[in-house]
Amino acid sequence: MSANSTELYGVFAATGKQGSATAEALLEQGARVRALVRRTDSQQARDLEARGAEVVLADLDRPETLRPAMEGLDALWFMTTMNTPAGPAGEPPMAKALGDAAVEAGVRRLVFSSVDGAERNSSVPHFDSKYDAEQYLRELPVGLTVVRPVFFMENLPYLSTVEDGETVLRMPLPDGIPLQMVAVRDVGRVAAAALLDPSAVPGGALGIAGDELTGSEIANVLGATAGRPGRYEALPLESLEGQADSQAMFRWFGELPAYQGDFEATNTLAGGALDLDGWLATR
């Protein structure tokens, strides 16, 4: 999918994981990119500038920076995060601030990164908060495309260790229950495709996934990549005591159907989505 040489695409939080993947995918397509960042002097911002992106200040903690950063954009990508003192409850206000600023700046199209399952009454706090954000954005007088990733492959190294020559993966998920996963690279590629051509996502929303494996299958792939045996240990949900959001999420994972990403559409829009083996080969 080729970029329109006259359009300008904005990427909020362009030095974050999803943001940088989206900016990178746009730049690879030859698109004109404006990176909206909190620190214009960071190394990541400088790297984007060296690649040809325009870098501007846009900080949610300084609302007055948002509208000026969006002036002249044809389309804008952004996400919200629960990783603030407000937790999931802070996500709808973030979406409101960014969406309202975009409307005031005259942006015509938005692409919002949510999470698959948000639209299906999951009762997972940060899924529900993202769906509340989606609902607000849908009421704005702009075009909206929602990209809903499943579990990030990038989380897996934090859940695995090396013990006695084995790669051991532990999650509070019964073995035998498949978990859908996606690489952040492909989240960026799908987001870029939606920015470049909103008709690429019929219906305006898409759950995206690149692989689906059980705990033991994931452990075996992780181990084989490192040249070690892999072993999976299913933890009880009680191991997440005091982590209400994570506990609700893993409970939902275990009550199939959980994630319902569209593998075929993801593969098409990403130009070949990575499975777990493929993602590990890129690290």
N, C-alpha and C positions, 0 to 999 in steps of 0.2 A: 504494500500500500504506500503510495508516494505522497509526500507532503505538498500542501498548497503553498507555493512560494510567497504568497502575499499575506497569509494568515500568521498571527502571532499566538503562540501557545504558552500559557503560564503554568508553572509547576510550583505549588506551595510546599514549603519544607523540602526543598529540592536537594538538600544534603542528607536527608534521612534515608532509610533503606528503601521504602517504596518510592519516595520522591526521586531519589537519585536513579533508581531503575527506570522510572518513567521518563525523566529528562534524558537519560542515556539512549533509551529507545527512540525518542523523538529526534535526537541529534543524529542517530544512525540513519534515520529516514530523510535527513536533510532539512528538517523543519526549523523554523525560527522559534527559539525557545527563550523565555524569560524565567529565570530561576528566582523565586521569592524565598528569601532566607532570613534568619534572625541575625546572622553574622556574615556580613559581606567580606570580611577579612579572613575567614577560615580557609584552611588549605583545600577543603572540599569545594568551597565556593570559587576559589581561584582556579581549581582544576576544571570546573564547569565553564568558567570564563575562557580558559585556554582552549576549550573545545568549541567555543563559538557562542555560548549562551550569554545573554544579557543578565547580569546579576543585580538584583535590587533588594532593598530592605523591606521586609514584611514581618511584623512581630505581633502576635496576638496580645501580648502584654502591653503593646503600644498601639491601640486600635487606630490611631490617627495615621499609621503607616500603611494600612491595608488598602484603602481606596486608591491612593496615588500609585501604589505598586501594581494595581490592576488596570489602570487607565490604558486604553489602546489594545487590550487583549481581546482576541476573538473567542478563546476557550480557556478554561481553567480547570486543572486537576487539583484536588486536595483530599485529605483524610482528616479524621479526628483521632484522638488518643485518650485512653483511660489512664495513662501514666502521668497524671497530675495530682495535686493534693485533693482535688474534687472527685477523683476516680471516674467511674462511668457517668456519673451525673454531670460531669463537666463537658461531655461530648456534644449534646444538643446545643448548648450555648456557643461552643466553638463553631459548629456548623452554621448557626444563625449569624454570628459575626462575619464569617467568611462569605456566606451566601449573600447577606445584605450588602456587604461592601462590593461584591461582584456586580450586583444589580445596579448599585449607585454608579459604578464605574462604566456601565454599559456593556459588560461581558454578555455574550449571547448564549454560550453553552457552558455547562458544568459537567465534569466527570468526578463522581464521588466514590472513594474506596470504602466499602462497608465490610460485611462479613457474610458468608453464605450461612443461611439459617436464620438471619436476623428477621426475615419476613415471615417466619413460621412459628411464632410464639414459643421460642426456645426456653424462656425463663432464665437465660444466662444474662447477667446484668450488662456486660459490655456488648452483647448482641442487641439487647433491647434498646440500649442507649443509641447505638448506631441506627437502629430502625427509626427511632424518634427523630434522629437527625435527617434521615432519608425523607420522612414524612414532611418535615418543615421545608426542605429543599424543593419538594414536589409542588409546593404551593407558590413558589416564586415564578415570576414571569420570564423564565429562561428555559432553554432546553436542558434536560438532565439525563445523564446516563449513570447507572449505578453498577460498579464492578464489585462482585462479592467473592473475595478469595476464601479458600478453605485453610487448613492448618499449614503454617509455613515450614518447609523443610529446614530452614535456617534455625528452627527451635531445637531440632533433634540433637545436635552436639551437646547442648546444655543438659540433656536428659540421659546422656550416656557417659560411661566411664570405662577405663581399662583396668581389669582386675584379673590377676593370675593369668595373663596372656590372652584374656578374652575381652571382647567388647560387650559390655553389659548395658542394656537399655532397660530403664524402669519407667513405667507410666501407670497411673491409676486407671487402667483400661484392661478389661479381660482379654486374654489372648484369644485369637480366633475372630475377633471383631475388627473388620477393616477400618482403617483411618485414611480419609482422603487428604492429600497433601499437594502443595504447589510451591514452586520456586519463586522467590521475590523477583528474579529476573523476568519471569513470565507474567507476573502481576504488572510489571512496568510495560511490557510489550503489549498486553491486552489493553491497558489504560491508554497507551499511545495510539493504538488502533482506534479506540473509541473517540479520542480527541480529534484524530485526523478525519474520521468518517463516522458520525453517530449512527448511521444506518447499518454499520457493521454489527451492532448489537440490537437486533429486532426486539421490540418490547421495552427497550430502555434499561434492562437489568440482566445481569448474567452472573451465575455462580461459576467460578473457574477452578479447575483442578488438573494436576498433571500425573498423579499416581494414586494408587489405593492399595495398601498393604496392611497385614496384621502386625501385631507387635513382634512376633517371632520373625516374620519376613523382613521387617525393617531392621531388626538386630542382625540378621544374617547378611543383609546387604551392607550395613555399616561395617561389620566385621570383615567381610570379604574384601571390601575396598582397602582396608588397612592390613590385609594379609593375616587376619586373626579369625578364630571362631567367634560367632556371635551368640549371645544368649539374652532372652527376654524374661523379665520378672514383672508380673502384674502386681501392682500395689493396691491396697484397699483405698477406697475413697477417703477414708479417715486419715490417710497420710497427708491430706491437704487441709486438715483442721485449721481453722483460722484464716483460710484463703477462700472465702465464700464464692468469689467469681470463678476461680479455677476449679473448685469442687463442682459447681453447677455445670461448667463446661464439660468436664470429663464425665459427669453423670449423663449429660446429653449425648456425648459421643457413644456411650454404651447402650443407648436406647434407639436402635436402628428403626427407620432410616434417620441418620443424622445429617452430615453434609450430603448435598446432592449436586455437586459441581458438574458442569457440562464438559466432559473430556474432549469431545469432538470439536466443539466451538473454541475451546481454549487452545487446542492444538492448531487450529486454523488461524486464529487471530495472533497467536504468539509466533507463528511461522515455524512451528515445531516445538511443542512444549517439552520440558525436561521431565523424565521420570527420575526416581531417586538415584539410580545408578548414574544417569547423565548429570544430575546436579552435583553429585559427589566428585565426578570427574572434572568439574570446573573449579573446584575449590583449591 
